[in-house]
């Protein structure tokens, strides 16, 4: 029972930190454009391959 006096404040601190980090991420634009980053992962190799081909031609 005594451990609850120690664990409940720690849990409250973790929840407060999680909420603060979430609002920091939202205010800094981390969730503004979710599709571009997803597409960049899929097509990054194509962009690098095409850029190296154009460099070789020059």
N, CA, C and O atoms as a CHARMM CRD file, in Angstrom:
* protein
*
  232
    1    1 UNK  N      0.82100  -1.19200   0.00000 PROA 1      0.00000
    2    1 UNK  CA     0.00000   0.00000   0.00000 PROA 1      0.00000
    3    1 UNK  C      0.86300   1.25300   0.00000 PROA 1      0.00000
    4    1 UNK  O      0.49300   2.27800  -0.57400 PROA 1      0.00000
    5    2 UNK  N      2.01100   1.15800   0.64800 PROA 2      0.00000
    6    2 UNK  CA     2.89400   2.31800   0.69300 PROA 2      0.00000
    7    2 UNK  C      3.47800   2.64600  -0.67700 PROA 2      0.00000
    8    2 UNK  O      3.80900   3.79800  -0.95700 PROA 2      0.00000
    9    3 UNK  N      3.60300   1.64000  -1.52100 PROA 3      0.00000
   10    3 UNK  CA     4.17900   1.89700  -2.85100 PROA 3      0.00000
   11    3 UNK  C      3.26600   2.75400  -3.71200 PROA 3      0.00000
   12    3 UNK  O      3.73800   3.42700  -4.62800 PROA 3      0.00000
   13    4 UNK  N      1.96300   2.74100  -3.43400 PROA 4      0.00000
   14    4 UNK  CA     1.04100   3.58600  -4.19300 PROA 4      0.00000
   15    4 UNK  C      1.33000   5.05900  -3.97300 PROA 4      0.00000
   16    4 UNK  O      1.14200   5.86500  -4.88400 PROA 4      0.00000
   17    5 UNK  N      1.77800   5.42100  -2.79300 PROA 5      0.00000
   18    5 UNK  CA     2.11700   6.82200  -2.52200 PROA 5      0.00000
   19    5 UNK  C      3.32500   7.26900  -3.34900 PROA 5      0.00000
   20    5 UNK  O      3.51200   8.45800  -3.60800 PROA 5      0.00000
   21    6 UNK  N      4.12500   6.31100  -3.74800 PROA 6      0.00000
   22    6 UNK  CA     5.29000   6.60800  -4.56300 PROA 6      0.00000
   23    6 UNK  C      4.96400   6.51700  -6.05400 PROA 6      0.00000
   24    6 UNK  O      5.44900   7.33000  -6.84100 PROA 6      0.00000
   25    7 UNK  N      4.14300   5.53300  -6.45300 PROA 7      0.00000
   26    7 UNK  CA     3.88200   5.27400  -7.87000 PROA 7      0.00000
   27    7 UNK  C      2.86000   6.22900  -8.47400 PROA 7      0.00000
   28    7 UNK  O      2.97400   6.56400  -9.65300 PROA 7      0.00000
   29    8 UNK  N      1.89000   6.67000  -7.73000 PROA 8      0.00000
   30    8 UNK  CA     0.86700   7.57000  -8.28900 PROA 8      0.00000
   31    8 UNK  C      1.47000   8.91500  -8.69200 PROA 8      0.00000
   32    8 UNK  O      1.15500   9.38800  -9.78400 PROA 8      0.00000
   33    9 UNK  N      2.30200   9.55300  -7.89700 PROA 9      0.00000
   34    9 UNK  CA     2.91800  10.80500  -8.38200 PROA 9      0.00000
   35    9 UNK  C      3.82600  10.59600  -9.58900 PROA 9      0.00000
   36    9 UNK  O      3.89300  11.45800 -10.46600 PROA 9      0.00000
   37   10 UNK  N      4.52000   9.47300  -9.64700 PROA 10     0.00000
   38   10 UNK  CA     5.35600   9.19500 -10.82300 PROA 10     0.00000
   39   10 UNK  C      4.48700   9.03900 -12.06300 PROA 10     0.00000
   40   10 UNK  O      4.84600   9.53100 -13.13300 PROA 10     0.00000
   41   11 UNK  N      3.35600   8.36700 -11.93700 PROA 11     0.00000
   42   11 UNK  CA     2.44200   8.20500 -13.06700 PROA 11     0.00000
   43   11 UNK  C      1.87600   9.54900 -13.50900 PROA 11     0.00000
   44   11 UNK  O      1.72700   9.80200 -14.70500 PROA 11     0.00000
   45   12 UNK  N      1.56600  10.39200 -12.56200 PROA 12     0.00000
   46   12 UNK  CA     1.04200  11.72500 -12.90100 PROA 12     0.00000
   47   12 UNK  C      2.10300  12.53500 -13.63900 PROA 12     0.00000
   48   12 UNK  O      1.79000  13.24700 -14.59300 PROA 12     0.00000
   49   13 UNK  N      3.34600  12.43000 -13.20300 PROA 13     0.00000
   50   13 UNK  CA     4.43600  13.15200 -13.87800 PROA 13     0.00000
   51   13 UNK  C      4.61000  12.63300 -15.30100 PROA 13     0.00000
   52   13 UNK  O      4.77800  13.43500 -16.22000 PROA 13     0.00000
   53   14 UNK  N      4.57600  11.31500 -15.51300 PROA 14     0.00000
   54   14 UNK  CA     4.71500  10.75200 -16.86000 PROA 14     0.00000
   55   14 UNK  C      3.57300  11.18800 -17.76900 PROA 14     0.00000
   56   14 UNK  O      3.80400  11.51400 -18.93400 PROA 14     0.00000
   57   15 UNK  N      2.37100  11.20000 -17.26700 PROA 15     0.00000
   58   15 UNK  CA     1.22500  11.63000 -18.08200 PROA 15     0.00000
   59   15 UNK  C      1.36000  13.10800 -18.43300 PROA 15     0.00000
   60   15 UNK  O      1.07200  13.50200 -19.56200 PROA 15     0.00000
   61   16 UNK  N      1.79500  13.92600 -17.48200 PROA 16     0.00000
   62   16 UNK  CA     1.98800  15.35600 -17.76200 PROA 16     0.00000
   63   16 UNK  C      3.07000  15.56000 -18.80600 PROA 16     0.00000
   64   16 UNK  O      2.92300  16.40500 -19.68900 PROA 16     0.00000
   65   17 UNK  N      4.16000  14.79900 -18.72200 PROA 17     0.00000
   66   17 UNK  CA     5.20800  14.90200 -19.73400 PROA 17     0.00000
   67   17 UNK  C      4.71700  14.46100 -21.09700 PROA 17     0.00000
   68   17 UNK  O      5.04800  15.09000 -22.10200 PROA 17     0.00000
   69   18 UNK  N      3.93700  13.39700 -21.15600 PROA 18     0.00000
   70   18 UNK  CA     3.41200  12.91500 -22.43300 PROA 18     0.00000
   71   18 UNK  C      2.49500  13.94800 -23.06600 PROA 18     0.00000
   72   18 UNK  O      2.55100  14.16200 -24.27700 PROA 18     0.00000
   73   19 UNK  N      1.66200  14.58500 -22.27500 PROA 19     0.00000
   74   19 UNK  CA     0.76400  15.61700 -22.80400 PROA 19     0.00000
   75   19 UNK  C      1.57200  16.81100 -23.29100 PROA 19     0.00000
   76   19 UNK  O      1.26500  17.37900 -24.33900 PROA 19     0.00000
   77   20 UNK  N      2.59600  17.19600 -22.54600 PROA 20     0.00000
   78   20 UNK  CA     3.43200  18.32300 -22.95000 PROA 20     0.00000
   79   20 UNK  C      4.16100  18.02300 -24.25700 PROA 20     0.00000
   80   20 UNK  O      4.21600  18.87900 -25.14000 PROA 20     0.00000
   81   21 UNK  N      4.71800  16.82800 -24.39300 PROA 21     0.00000
   82   21 UNK  CA     5.41200  16.44700 -25.62800 PROA 21     0.00000
   83   21 UNK  C      4.43600  16.39900 -26.79600 PROA 21     0.00000
   84   21 UNK  O      4.78500  16.80300 -27.90500 PROA 21     0.00000
   85   22 UNK  N      3.22500  15.91400 -26.56700 PROA 22     0.00000
   86   22 UNK  CA     2.23100  15.87000 -27.62900 PROA 22     0.00000
   87   22 UNK  C      1.89300  17.26500 -28.11500 PROA 22     0.00000
   88   22 UNK  O      1.87300  17.50100 -29.32300 PROA 22     0.00000
   89   23 UNK  N      1.63100  18.18100 -27.22600 PROA 23     0.00000
   90   23 UNK  CA     1.28700  19.54500 -27.64800 PROA 23     0.00000
   91   23 UNK  C      2.48800  20.25400 -28.27300 PROA 23     0.00000
   92   23 UNK  O      2.31600  21.08900 -29.16100 PROA 23     0.00000
   93   24 UNK  N      3.70900  19.93100 -27.81800 PROA 24     0.00000
   94   24 UNK  CA     4.89900  20.49600 -28.44300 PROA 24     0.00000
   95   24 UNK  C      4.99600  20.02500 -29.90300 PROA 24     0.00000
   96   24 UNK  O      5.30800  20.81000 -30.79900 PROA 24     0.00000
   97   25 UNK  N      4.72700  18.74200 -30.12400 PROA 25     0.00000
   98   25 UNK  CA     4.79300  18.20100 -31.47400 PROA 25     0.00000
   99   25 UNK  C      3.71600  18.80700 -32.36800 PROA 25     0.00000
  100   25 UNK  O      3.97700  19.10800 -33.53300 PROA 25     0.00000
  101   26 UNK  N      2.52900  18.98600 -31.84200 PROA 26     0.00000
  102   26 UNK  CA     1.44800  19.57700 -32.63600 PROA 26     0.00000
  103   26 UNK  C      1.77200  21.02800 -32.96700 PROA 26     0.00000
  104   26 UNK  O      1.54200  21.46200 -34.09600 PROA 26     0.00000
  105   27 UNK  N      2.29300  21.77700 -32.02500 PROA 27     0.00000
  106   27 UNK  CA     2.60400  23.18900 -32.26800 PROA 27     0.00000
  107   27 UNK  C      3.78900  23.38400 -33.19400 PROA 27     0.00000
  108   27 UNK  O      3.89300  24.43200 -33.83100 PROA 27     0.00000
  109   28 UNK  N      4.69000  22.40600 -33.29200 PROA 28     0.00000
  110   28 UNK  CA     5.84300  22.51200 -34.18400 PROA 28     0.00000
  111   28 UNK  C      5.59300  21.91100 -35.55100 PROA 28     0.00000
  112   28 UNK  O      6.51900  21.82000 -36.35800 PROA 28     0.00000
  113   29 UNK  N      4.36200  21.49600 -35.83700 PROA 29     0.00000
  114   29 UNK  CA     4.00300  21.04700 -37.17700 PROA 29     0.00000
  115   29 UNK  C      4.34600  19.61200 -37.49200 PROA 29     0.00000
  116   29 UNK  O      4.46300  19.26400 -38.66700 PROA 29     0.00000
  117   30 UNK  N      4.50900  18.77200 -36.50800 PROA 30     0.00000
  118   30 UNK  CA     4.83900  17.38300 -36.76700 PROA 30     0.00000
  119   30 UNK  C      3.68900  16.62800 -37.42600 PROA 30     0.00000
  120   30 UNK  O      3.91400  15.63400 -38.11600 PROA 30     0.00000
  121   31 UNK  N      2.46800  17.09000 -37.21900 PROA 31     0.00000
  122   31 UNK  CA     1.30300  16.39100 -37.75900 PROA 31     0.00000
  123   31 UNK  C      0.64300  17.16300 -38.89200 PROA 31     0.00000
  124   31 UNK  O     -0.47800  16.83100 -39.27800 PROA 31     0.00000
  125   32 UNK  N      1.29500  18.17500 -39.43400 PROA 32     0.00000
  126   32 UNK  CA     0.68200  18.98000 -40.48500 PROA 32     0.00000
  127   32 UNK  C      0.57000  18.21700 -41.79700 PROA 32     0.00000
  128   32 UNK  O     -0.49200  18.22500 -42.42000 PROA 32     0.00000
  129   33 UNK  N      1.63300  17.56400 -42.22700 PROA 33     0.00000
  130   33 UNK  CA     1.63400  16.86800 -43.50900 PROA 33     0.00000
  131   33 UNK  C      2.08000  15.42500 -43.28600 PROA 33     0.00000
  132   33 UNK  O      3.27500  15.13900 -43.21800 PROA 33     0.00000
  133   34 UNK  N      1.12600  14.54000 -43.17600 PROA 34     0.00000
  134   34 UNK  CA     1.45300  13.13900 -42.89400 PROA 34     0.00000
  135   34 UNK  C      1.70000  12.32800 -44.15500 PROA 34     0.00000
  136   34 UNK  O      2.35400  11.28800 -44.08600 PROA 34     0.00000
  137   35 UNK  N      1.20100  12.76800 -45.30700 PROA 35     0.00000
  138   35 UNK  CA     1.31700  11.97500 -46.52800 PROA 35     0.00000
  139   35 UNK  C      2.67700  12.10900 -47.20500 PROA 35     0.00000
  140   35 UNK  O      3.16300  11.13500 -47.78000 PROA 35     0.00000
  141   36 UNK  N      3.29200  13.25700 -47.15600 PROA 36     0.00000
  142   36 UNK  CA     4.56100  13.45800 -47.85900 PROA 36     0.00000
  143   36 UNK  C      5.66000  12.58000 -47.29700 PROA 36     0.00000
  144   36 UNK  O      6.42300  11.98200 -48.05700 PROA 36     0.00000
  145   37 UNK  N      5.75300  12.49300 -45.99600 PROA 37     0.00000
  146   37 UNK  CA     6.79800  11.65400 -45.39100 PROA 37     0.00000
  147   37 UNK  C      6.57600  10.18200 -45.70100 PROA 37     0.00000
  148   37 UNK  O      7.53700   9.43900 -45.90100 PROA 37     0.00000
  149   38 UNK  N      5.33100   9.75700 -45.74100 PROA 38     0.00000
  150   38 UNK  CA     5.03500   8.37400 -46.09700 PROA 38     0.00000
  151   38 UNK  C      5.42000   8.06000 -47.52900 PROA 38     0.00000
  152   38 UNK  O      5.92400   6.97400 -47.81400 PROA 38     0.00000
  153   39 UNK  N      5.18900   8.99200 -48.42100 PROA 39     0.00000
  154   39 UNK  CA     5.56500   8.79000 -49.82900 PROA 39     0.00000
  155   39 UNK  C      7.06800   8.86200 -50.01000 PROA 39     0.00000
  156   39 UNK  O      7.62300   8.15000 -50.84800 PROA 39     0.00000
  157   40 UNK  N      7.73700   9.70700 -49.24200 PROA 40     0.00000
  158   40 UNK  CA     9.19000   9.83200 -49.36800 PROA 40     0.00000
  159   40 UNK  C      9.87500   8.52000 -49.03700 PROA 40     0.00000
  160   40 UNK  O     10.87400   8.17200 -49.66700 PROA 40     0.00000
  161   41 UNK  N      9.35700   7.78500 -48.05900 PROA 41     0.00000
  162   41 UNK  CA     9.93600   6.49200 -47.70900 PROA 41     0.00000
  163   41 UNK  C      9.78400   5.51300 -48.85900 PROA 41     0.00000
  164   41 UNK  O     10.69100   4.72700 -49.12900 PROA 41     0.00000
  165   42 UNK  N      8.64200   5.55400 -49.54000 PROA 42     0.00000
  166   42 UNK  CA     8.39200   4.60600 -50.61400 PROA 42     0.00000
  167   42 UNK  C      9.18800   4.93300 -51.86700 PROA 42     0.00000
  168   42 UNK  O      9.65000   4.02100 -52.55300 PROA 42     0.00000
  169   43 UNK  N      9.35900   6.20600 -52.18000 PROA 43     0.00000
  170   43 UNK  CA     9.94900   6.58200 -53.46100 PROA 43     0.00000
  171   43 UNK  C     11.33100   7.20300 -53.34300 PROA 43     0.00000
  172   43 UNK  O     11.81000   7.80100 -54.30600 PROA 43     0.00000
  173   44 UNK  N     11.98400   7.08400 -52.20100 PROA 44     0.00000
  174   44 UNK  CA    13.29000   7.71300 -52.02700 PROA 44     0.00000
  175   44 UNK  C     14.33200   7.07400 -52.93400 PROA 44     0.00000
  176   44 UNK  O     15.17900   7.78200 -53.47900 PROA 44     0.00000
  177   45 UNK  N     14.29500   5.76200 -53.11100 PROA 45     0.00000
  178   45 UNK  CA    15.26700   5.09900 -53.96800 PROA 45     0.00000
  179   45 UNK  C     15.12300   5.53400 -55.41600 PROA 45     0.00000
  180   45 UNK  O     16.12100   5.67900 -56.12200 PROA 45     0.00000
  181   46 UNK  N     13.87500   5.74600 -55.87200 PROA 46     0.00000
  182   46 UNK  CA    13.66100   6.18700 -57.24000 PROA 46     0.00000
  183   46 UNK  C     14.23700   7.56900 -57.46900 PROA 46     0.00000
  184   46 UNK  O     14.80300   7.84100 -58.52800 PROA 46     0.00000
  185   47 UNK  N     14.09500   8.44800 -56.48100 PROA 47     0.00000
  186   47 UNK  CA    14.63200   9.80000 -56.63000 PROA 47     0.00000
  187   47 UNK  C     16.15100   9.79000 -56.65300 PROA 47     0.00000
  188   47 UNK  O     16.75700  10.53300 -57.42500 PROA 47     0.00000
  189   48 UNK  N     16.78000   8.96300 -55.82200 PROA 48     0.00000
  190   48 UNK  CA    18.23900   8.90000 -55.79700 PROA 48     0.00000
  191   48 UNK  C     18.77300   8.27200 -57.07500 PROA 48     0.00000
  192   48 UNK  O     19.79100   8.72100 -57.60300 PROA 48     0.00000
  193   49 UNK  N     18.09800   7.23200 -57.58600 PROA 49     0.00000
  194   49 UNK  CA    18.54600   6.57600 -58.80700 PROA 49     0.00000
  195   49 UNK  C     18.44200   7.51600 -59.98700 PROA 49     0.00000
  196   49 UNK  O     19.34900   7.56100 -60.81800 PROA 49     0.00000
  197   50 UNK  N     17.35900   8.26800 -60.08100 PROA 50     0.00000
  198   50 UNK  CA    17.19600   9.19000 -61.20400 PROA 50     0.00000
  199   50 UNK  C     18.17700  10.35200 -61.10000 PROA 50     0.00000
  200   50 UNK  O     18.65000  10.84700 -62.12200 PROA 50     0.00000
  201   51 UNK  N     18.49200  10.79400 -59.88500 PROA 51     0.00000
  202   51 UNK  CA    19.43900  11.90600 -59.74600 PROA 51     0.00000
  203   51 UNK  C     20.85200  11.46400 -60.08800 PROA 51     0.00000
  204   51 UNK  O     21.61900  12.25400 -60.63800 PROA 51     0.00000
  205   52 UNK  N     21.22200  10.21700 -59.77700 PROA 52     0.00000
  206   52 UNK  CA    22.56000   9.73700 -60.12700 PROA 52     0.00000
  207   52 UNK  C     22.67900   9.52800 -61.63000 PROA 52     0.00000
  208   52 UNK  O     23.75100   9.73100 -62.20100 PROA 52     0.00000
  209   53 UNK  N     21.58500   9.12200 -62.27900 PROA 53     0.00000
  210   53 UNK  CA    21.62000   8.95100 -63.73200 PROA 53     0.00000
  211   53 UNK  C     21.80700  10.29000 -64.42000 PROA 53     0.00000
  212   53 UNK  O     22.54800  10.38100 -65.39900 PROA 53     0.00000
  213   54 UNK  N     21.15100  11.32500 -63.92800 PROA 54     0.00000
  214   54 UNK  CA    21.30200  12.64400 -64.55300 PROA 54     0.00000
  215   54 UNK  C     22.69500  13.19600 -64.29700 PROA 54     0.00000
  216   54 UNK  O     23.23900  13.90900 -65.14000 PROA 54     0.00000
  217   55 UNK  N     23.28500  12.87700 -63.14000 PROA 55     0.00000
  218   55 UNK  CA    24.65000  13.32800 -62.86700 PROA 55     0.00000
  219   55 UNK  C     25.64800  12.61800 -63.76600 PROA 55     0.00000
  220   55 UNK  O     26.63000  13.22200 -64.19900 PROA 55     0.00000
  221   56 UNK  N     25.40700  11.33400 -64.05500 PROA 56     0.00000
  222   56 UNK  CA    26.31300  10.59000 -64.92100 PROA 56     0.00000
  223   56 UNK  C     26.26700  11.09400 -66.35000 PROA 56     0.00000
  224   56 UNK  O     27.28200  11.08500 -67.04600 PROA 56     0.00000
  225   57 UNK  N     25.09300  11.53600 -66.79600 PROA 57     0.00000
  226   57 UNK  CA    24.95400  12.03700 -68.15600 PROA 57     0.00000
  227   57 UNK  C     25.69900  13.34800 -68.34100 PROA 57     0.00000
  228   57 UNK  O     26.19500  13.64000 -69.42900 PROA 57     0.00000
  229   58 UNK  N     25.77600  14.13700 -67.27900 PROA 58     0.00000
  230   58 UNK  CA    26.42500  15.45000 -67.37600 PROA 58     0.00000
  231   58 UNK  C     27.88900  15.25600 -67.31800 PROA 58     0.00000
  232   58 UNK  O     28.64300  16.22600 -67.38300 PROA 58     0.00000
